[in-house]
Amino acid sequence: MQQDCQWIVPEWPAPSRVRALSTLRGGGVSCAPYDTFNLAEHVGDDRHAVTVNRQRLITAAALPSMPLWLKQVHGAHTIHAGEVAGTVSADASFTDRPAQVCAILTADCLPLLICDTQGRRVCAVHAGWRGLVNGVVEAAVTALGMPGRDLMAWMGPAIGPDNFEVGDEVRTRFMSADRDSLHAFRPSPQGRWLADIYQLTRLRLERQGVGHIYGAKWCTVSDPERFYSYRRDGKTGRMASMIWLQE
């Protein structure tokens, strides 16, 4: 029996014209190890399967347009979705125009969705650890052009704090930029560090004045039925988190 496309709808008090969702791995046509709702073209999946999955998403979620798919490079470059054509290298996109869908692909990195409290602007951010160190959260908030107190954020499915093991070099890079990052790391049984990417992102949002923060309750690694995880599987698909303004 064919499954329906599956996704999470953020639980946050966003204005009614702000729409958002984060896909799960079920309901598509991709074969293992991308089974089944892979939305990324760059991971080795059959391109026809990805095209079918993307069209299914548009139809099932009633998207107003094809999402802007970015070439994500773990940097901080943020673009206006209405001012680019084709695939562009960036790790965040924003828009103030209706019917433009900003999207991020992930499989452990943190998908961060932001909107303002009046429903005028929205932004999708690819917040992996490298992007966080490189200032992607700060760049996204700056691009939105309004005080952090007027924004709210939702943190989607990402690698959880019990599974994100990193070395000294990662912890050192965070600590050199923000001493408060200390509280987002704890020793691992292997003598390394367990990092809390949700907490690291929250710290950066709060420093930008964003106090309304939601989500942050999943672990992609420990839930293989619902989520892709690069850390767990290596060769795997990607989920999409997207946000747009309704007409």
N, C-alpha and C positions, 0 to 999 in steps of 0.2 A: 504494500500500500504506500502511495506517495505521501510523504510528510509535507506539512505546510512549512513555509519559512518561519524561522523562530527568532525572536529578539526580546530585549529588555527595554521597557519604557522607563526613563528616569522618574524617580519619585522626588520631585522638587517643586517649589511653588513658582514655577516660571509663568510668565504671562501666557494667555491662551493662544496667542498667535505664534509662540515659539514651539516648534515641534522637534522632537529628538528621539533617537533610538540607538540601541547597540545590538548588533546581530549575534546570534549563537551559531553553533556549527552544524545544526540540523536543518533539513528541508531542501537541500540542493541536489545537484547531479554529479558532483565531483567524486572520483573514485579514491580509494585509500592511496597514500596517507593524507589526502586532502578532504576526505569524506566529512560532510558532503556539501556544505554551503560556503566553500572558499570563494572569496571575492577579490583575491589578489592575482594579478597576471605575472608577477615577478618571481614566484616561488617554484615554478616548474610544472604547475598544473596544466592540463589541456586547455588551450585558450578558448575553445568552443564551450567547454563546461563553464568557464568563468563568465563568458558572455551570457550564457543561459542563466546562471545564478544572478548576475547583475540585473538582467531583465525581470527575473522573478521578484527580486527585491523591489524594483521600481513599481511593479504591478501590485504586489501584495501590500506594500506599505503606502501605496498611493503617493509616491514621491512626485513633487511637481516638476522635477527635471533630473537628468543624470547627475549623480554626485560628482564634484570636482575631485578626481583621484590624484593625489600628490605623489611625487617621487620623494619619499621620506629619506632624509640623510642624517638624522640625529643631530641637527643643528638648531638654530633659533630663528631662521628666516620665516617671516609671516607675510602672507600675501592677501590682497583683496580678491575674493573669488570672482568678482565681476569684471576684473581688469586683466585677466589672463586667458589664454586659449591653449588647448592641448595640455600635455603633462608638463608640470613645472616642478623643479626641485625646491621643496619647502617642507617645514614641519608643523605649520599651522596656517589655517585660512580663516578669514572672517568676511562677513558681508552685512550690509545694511539694506539690501534689496530683497524683496519678496521672491520666493520660488527658486532661490539659489541654494543648493545643498552643499554644505561644507562637510567633508568626510575625512576620517583617519582610519588606517588599517593597522591592526595590532595582533600580537599573539604572545603577550607577556608585558610589553610596554603599556604604560597607562594612557588610556584615551580620556582626555579632559575636554568637557564641553562647557562653554561659558556663554551667558547671555546677560543683558542688562535688565533691570527691574521693570523697565517700561516696554520691553519687547521691541527695541529699535535695532539692536545689533546682536549678532551671534558669532561664535568662534569655535572651531574644532582644533585641538592641540594634540600632537604626538609627543607624549611626555615620557620617553625612556630616560634612563639615568644620564646618558650623555647629553640629551637635550636639556634636562634639568640643570646640569652643570654649566651648559653653554648659554643658559638664560632664556629658554623658550617660553616659560611662563611669563617672565617680565616683558618679553617682546610682544607676546599676545595681548597682555593687558594694555601696554602702551599703544598698540595698533588700534585697539577699540576706542581709544581717545576719550575716556571718561574715568572719573574717580573709581577706585576699587570698591568703595562703599556702595556704589550704584550697580555692582555686578554680583552675580551668583554663579557658582561653579558646581559641576557634577563630575565625579571621578568614577569612571566605568571599570569593567573587569580588567584586572592586572595581576601580575605575580604577587602572591601574598607574602607577608613578612616572615613566615616560617620556611619559605622555599627560595627566597632571593639571596643566595650566598654570593658574596663578593670578596675580593682581596683588599689588602691594605691600601692599594693605590686608589681604589674607588672611594673608600672612606676618607682618605687624605684629601682628595680633590673637593669633596663636599665640605669637609671641615675647614679647608683653607678659604672657602668662599663664605661660610656661615658656621660659626661655632655652635649654634643651636642644633645643627645637624647631628651632633653627638647623640642626641636622644632618639634618633631614628636608626641607630645601629646597636646590635648586641652580639656578643661572641657566639660563634657557631661551634658545634661539637668537633668540627674538623680543624679548629684553630684559626678560622677566618672570621667573617662577619656576616650576620643576617641583616639585610637592609629592609626598611619599611618604605617602599616607594610612595605609598599613600601619605605617610607622614612627611616625607621629603617634599612632596608636592604641596601639601597643606601649608608647610612653613613658608614656601615661596608665595603662595596666594595671600597668606595673611600679611606678609611683609609688603604686599602691594595694596593692602587695605581691603582685600576681599574676605569678608567674614561669614558670608552665607555659602557654606560648602556642604555638599551632599554626596551620597553614594559611598564608595570605598568599603565595600563589604564582600568582595569576592576574592577567589584565588584561582587563576587560570591553570596553574600547575596541578592542583589537587582535584580538579573537576573535569576529567577528560570527556565525560559524556556531553558537556555543554560548551567547553571552551577549547580552542586551539592553544597550544603552548610550545613555543620554540625551545624553551629550556628543557621541557620534558621530552619532546619528540624529535627535535632537530628539523627534519623535513616535514612540513605541515602547512596548513592553510592559514588564512588571516580573516579575522572578523572585522566588521566595519562599525564605527560609531559616527553618527552624523547628526547634524542640527541645521534647521532652516527656519525661515520666517514664512508663515502662511500668508497668502494674499489677503 
